[in-house]
Amino acid sequence: MEKRINKTELLQFLNGKSSSDESISINQFLQTTVGQNLLEELLKEHWELAGTAVVDQTKLSVWKKEWSLKFDGEPEVLTKTRRLNINLILRHAAVWTVLILGIGIYAISNRTKKSSGAASGQLVQKNQAGSHSRFALADGTQVYLGPGSMLSYPATFSGKTRPVTLQGEAYFEVTKNKEKPFLIYTENLRTQVLGTTFKVSSFKDSPILVSVTSGKVKVARINGENIQELAVLNPGEQVSYSEQSEAKKTKFNIDDVRNWKQGQLAFDGTPLSELANQIGRWYNVSIVINSETLKKIPITVTLDGNMPIYKFLDGLSVSFGFHYKVKDRTITIY
């Protein structure tokens, strides 16, 4: 029986990040109907953005060859599996070129971000709800971008800083460079690091949350030309901030945040309404709660975000005394 591959593993493979053994396994999976459906699903998710992308035709020619080799591989591998119909993929070559070898790097505009000092040649990676991705920036920094999130960043970091702009949530593994700080702008906050690992979450109508798993991070509020330092964070510390309340610094479980990039979703006293928002983004579903009392129930649980949504909804409903029903992509909790 072939191993079932999830979207994160497939995107990692398409970006050339898989080991030889993993590549063989994924190639085998892509020979199946399920594998081809997953490939087609990724195409549909990125179609709208990729349709606006600017693709260099010379690079496109080279990328097509690399793309073909990715599935054709060496002869000894090919004897074990059927070849994927490359023409099926290359009919959408421009889209797949951007998605696979650019791994979601879309040249949508050449805007200059005055607030972040970004150079021209701005790139954007945008994940639809239900989709998450991993990709590298020009300095080698690894980004794990969550569902319903977008990262804007320069093609090269040519100035004195390394600025990016985030909407949503992402985990960063920043390449160390003492001479060129890495800056993340989220709404009116700036997070500054030299080389560390941390997660930032910034969604509309929710507090901005910065959680540090290694190194040291500075978080500041930007108001025009004024910069107000809110917190200096060490590993295991996080700060929560919104316009309606002051910055609040707390402790957290480092493993919970680190494991998020593998699809583990940890909640610690989280109101059911907020949990529903996060689960809704993760699975691209709408979750409606028909009770104000239920919305406020504090949930402490760790969920595997790679399992079907109904499995942990069954467990949660039994543990916390609610029912749910599903119609199309809407889940109603009552």
Secondary structure, DSSP 8 states (H G I E B T S, - for coil): ------HHHHHHHHTT-S-HHHHHHHHHHTTSHHHHHHHHHHHHHHHHHHTT----HHHHHHHHHHHHHHHH--HHHHTTS----HHHHHTTHHHHIIIIISSS-B-------TTTT--SSEEEEE--TT--EEEE-TTS-EEEE-TT-EEEEESS--SSSEEEEEEEEEEEE----TTS-EEEEETTEEEEESS-EEEEEE-TTS-EEEEEEES-EEEEEEETTEEEEEEEE-TTEEEEEETTEEEEEEE--HHHHHGGGGTEEEEEEEEHHHHHHHHHHHHT-EEEE--HHHHT-EEEEEEETTS-HHHHHHHHHHHHT--EEEETTEEEE-
